[in-house]
């Protein structure tokens, strides 16, 4: 357990509490894309995304051409869709 400068207690295991999709994407679409792109990552935030997808029963599709872009996230393809 760690305490940050605001006095918040944390467990060291991030958890997503809210998703805010934009444009025409639904919350399910956003989570499906994010989980597929993060499926092979060991990053703690990737684990949080995968945990939420699993909790919601989302099937994690295989992603292709996944690239981590330093400081900007990840890109890749899920089926014929670019993410």
FENPETA-V665105 format. One record per backbone hydrogen bond with DSSP energy under -0.5 kcal/mol. CO is the residue of the C=O (numbers start at 1). NH is the residue of the N-H. If there is no record, write none. Layout:
# FENPETA-V665105
CO;NH + CO;NH
This chain:
# FENPETA-V665105
2;10 + 4;7 + 8;4 + 10;2 + 22;25 + 26;30 + 27;31 + 28;32 + 29;33 + 30;34 + 31;35 + 32;36 + 33;37 + 34;38 + 35;39 + 36;39 + 38;41 + 43;47 + 44;48 + 45;49 + 46;50 + 47;51 + 48;52 + 49;53 + 50;54 + 51;55 + 52;56 + 53;58 + 54;57 + 59;61 + 64;77 + 67;69 + 67;75 + 68;70 + 69;72 + 69;73 + 73;69 + 75;67 + 76;83 + 77;64 + 77;79 + 78;81 + 81;78
